[in-house]
Amino acid sequence: MTEGREAEGLEAANQADARGHAMGQGQAVDDTPPPVRIHPPVLFLAIMGAGLLLDWIVPLTHDSWPGAIRYGVGGVLVLVAALLASWAALVFHRAGTAIPTFRPARRFVATGPYAFTRNPMYLGLVLLLAGLGVMLASGWLLLLTPVFAFLLDRLVIAREEPYLAARFGDPYRAYLQRVRRWL
């Protein structure tokens, strides 16, 4: 019964958005993007660049694992990251909403990977960084992975969620209660 009400609420939010009105607000939905501090791909590249630069200046390698194990474990992380992010992007594309954080959200998506994590694309970036750290035997990339996750959480996600709650109303707020931010 609850799932039926949530599905109806999700459909109502998307229909309201399609008509150009914010759910429950009665205001026109504008083209304002989420107020993130930094765009996730830029943050990813900055952290990865910093890790690789630190590896070059002050090497912190963990090459005690044989190459086959490093590439196997790292490759699995990279593959899972790619599959998760691709699945999330496909669901966004099918819903007709924007992926880049510099564009406004057009639809509230709670299906596919969004049914078990609110941020599958960001989780994919975190797994990608960890996988590259393992594959490259980069201790710095591995040490910076939780820093990257923390910065994503504070500079991006914590600013996106109030924006999405204002845009999609009660269905999104119910989603926040039902689905975890990461896993």
C-alpha positions as CSV (number, residue, x, y, z in Angstrom):
1,M,0.0,0.0,0.0
2,T,2.8,2.4,0.9
3,E,4.6,1.6,-2.4
4,G,1.4,2.4,-4.3
5,R,1.2,5.9,-2.6
6,E,4.9,6.5,-3.2
7,A,4.5,5.6,-6.9
8,E,1.5,7.9,-7.2
9,G,3.4,10.7,-5.4
10,L,6.4,10.2,-7.8
11,E,4.1,10.3,-10.8
12,A,2.4,13.4,-9.4
13,A,5.7,15.1,-8.9
14,N,6.8,14.3,-12.5
15,Q,3.5,15.4,-13.9
16,A,3.6,18.7,-11.9
17,D,7.1,19.2,-13.2
18,A,6.1,18.5,-16.8
19,R,3.3,21.1,-16.4
20,G,5.9,23.6,-15.2
21,H,4.9,23.7,-11.5
22,A,6.9,22.6,-8.5
23,M,5.3,19.8,-6.5
24,G,3.2,21.3,-3.8
25,Q,4.6,24.8,-4.3
26,G,2.4,26.2,-7.0
27,Q,5.5,28.0,-8.4
28,A,6.8,27.7,-11.9
29,V,9.8,25.4,-12.1
30,D,12.7,27.5,-13.3
31,D,15.9,26.6,-15.0
32,T,18.0,27.1,-11.8
33,P,20.5,24.3,-11.4
34,P,21.4,22.8,-8.1
35,P,23.7,25.1,-6.0
36,V,26.7,22.8,-5.8
37,R,30.0,24.2,-4.8
38,I,32.0,22.2,-7.4
39,H,30.9,19.9,-10.2
40,P,31.6,16.2,-9.4
41,P,33.8,15.4,-12.5
42,V,36.0,18.5,-11.7
43,L,36.4,17.4,-8.1
44,F,37.2,13.9,-9.3
45,L,39.9,15.1,-11.6
46,A,41.3,17.4,-9.0
47,I,41.6,14.7,-6.4
48,M,43.0,12.2,-8.9
49,G,45.5,14.8,-10.1
50,A,46.5,15.6,-6.6
51,G,47.0,11.9,-5.8
52,L,49.1,11.2,-8.8
53,L,51.1,14.4,-8.2
54,L,51.7,13.3,-4.6
55,D,52.7,9.8,-5.9
56,W,55.3,11.4,-8.1
57,I,56.7,13.8,-5.4
58,V,56.4,11.5,-2.4
59,P,55.7,8.0,-3.6
60,L,53.4,6.0,-1.3
61,T,52.9,2.8,-3.1
62,H,51.4,-0.5,-2.0
63,D,52.9,-2.8,-4.6
64,S,53.2,-5.7,-2.2
65,W,50.2,-7.3,-4.1
66,P,51.2,-9.1,-7.3
67,G,50.2,-7.2,-10.5
68,A,47.5,-9.8,-11.4
69,I,45.8,-9.3,-8.0
70,R,46.1,-5.5,-8.2
71,Y,44.7,-5.4,-11.7
72,G,42.0,-8.0,-10.9
73,V,40.7,-6.3,-7.7
74,G,41.1,-2.8,-9.2
75,G,39.6,-3.9,-12.4
76,V,36.5,-5.2,-10.7
77,L,36.1,-1.9,-8.8
78,V,36.5,0.0,-12.0
79,L,34.0,-2.3,-13.8
80,V,31.4,-2.0,-11.0
81,A,31.9,1.8,-11.1
82,A,31.4,2.0,-14.8
83,L,28.3,-0.3,-14.8
84,L,26.7,1.6,-11.9
85,A,27.3,5.0,-13.3
86,S,26.2,3.9,-16.8
87,W,23.0,2.3,-15.4
88,A,22.2,5.5,-13.5
89,A,22.9,7.7,-16.6
90,L,20.6,5.5,-18.7
91,V,17.8,5.8,-16.1
92,F,18.3,9.6,-16.1
93,H,18.3,9.7,-19.9
94,R,15.1,7.6,-20.1
95,A,13.4,9.9,-17.6
96,G,14.4,12.9,-19.5
97,T,16.4,14.7,-16.8
98,A,19.8,16.3,-16.8
99,I,22.9,14.5,-15.6
100,P,25.3,17.5,-15.2
101,T,24.9,19.4,-12.0
102,F,25.0,22.7,-13.9
103,R,21.6,21.9,-15.4
104,P,18.2,21.9,-13.6
105,A,16.6,18.6,-12.5
106,R,13.6,17.9,-14.6
107,R,12.4,14.6,-13.2
108,F,12.6,12.9,-9.9
109,V,14.1,9.4,-10.4
110,A,13.7,6.7,-7.8
111,T,14.1,3.6,-10.0
112,G,17.0,1.5,-11.2
113,P,20.1,2.1,-9.0
114,Y,18.3,5.0,-7.4
115,A,16.1,2.4,-5.6
116,F,19.1,1.4,-3.4
117,T,21.4,4.5,-3.4
118,R,20.5,8.1,-3.8
119,N,23.8,8.8,-5.5
120,P,24.8,6.0,-7.8
121,M,26.9,8.2,-10.1
122,Y,28.8,9.7,-7.2
123,L,29.2,6.2,-5.7
124,G,30.6,5.2,-9.1
125,L,33.2,8.0,-9.0
126,V,34.3,6.9,-5.6
127,L,34.6,3.3,-6.7
128,L,36.5,4.4,-9.8
129,L,39.0,6.3,-7.7
130,A,39.5,3.4,-5.4
131,G,39.9,1.0,-8.3
132,L,42.5,3.2,-10.0
133,G,44.3,3.5,-6.7
134,V,44.5,-0.3,-6.4
135,M,45.4,-0.9,-10.0
136,L,48.1,1.8,-10.0
137,A,49.4,0.8,-6.5
138,S,48.8,4.4,-5.5
139,G,48.6,4.8,-1.8
140,W,47.8,8.4,-2.2
141,L,44.8,7.7,-4.4
142,L,43.6,5.2,-1.9
143,L,44.1,7.7,1.0
144,L,42.3,10.4,-0.9
145,T,39.3,8.2,-1.8
146,P,37.5,8.8,1.6
147,V,38.5,12.5,1.3
148,F,36.8,12.6,-2.1
149,A,33.7,10.9,-0.7
150,F,33.6,13.4,2.1
151,L,34.0,16.4,-0.2
152,L,31.3,15.0,-2.6
153,D,29.0,14.6,0.4
154,R,29.5,18.1,1.8
155,L,30.1,20.2,-1.4
156,V,27.7,18.5,-3.7
157,I,25.1,16.2,-2.1
158,A,24.3,18.3,0.9
159,R,23.5,21.2,-1.4
160,E,21.6,19.1,-4.0
161,E,19.2,17.5,-1.6
162,P,17.5,20.7,-0.3
163,Y,17.2,21.8,-3.9
164,L,15.6,18.5,-4.9
165,A,13.3,18.6,-1.9
166,A,12.1,22.1,-2.8
167,R,11.7,21.1,-6.4
168,F,9.9,17.7,-5.9
169,G,8.3,18.1,-2.5
170,D,6.9,15.3,-0.4
171,P,7.7,12.4,-2.8
172,Y,11.3,13.4,-2.6
173,R,11.2,13.8,1.1
174,A,9.7,10.3,1.5
175,Y,12.5,9.0,-0.8
176,L,15.1,10.6,1.5
177,Q,13.7,8.6,4.4
178,R,13.5,5.4,2.4
179,V,16.8,5.2,0.5
180,R,20.3,5.8,1.9
181,R,22.6,8.5,0.6
182,W,25.4,6.1,-0.3
183,L,24.6,2.4,0.4
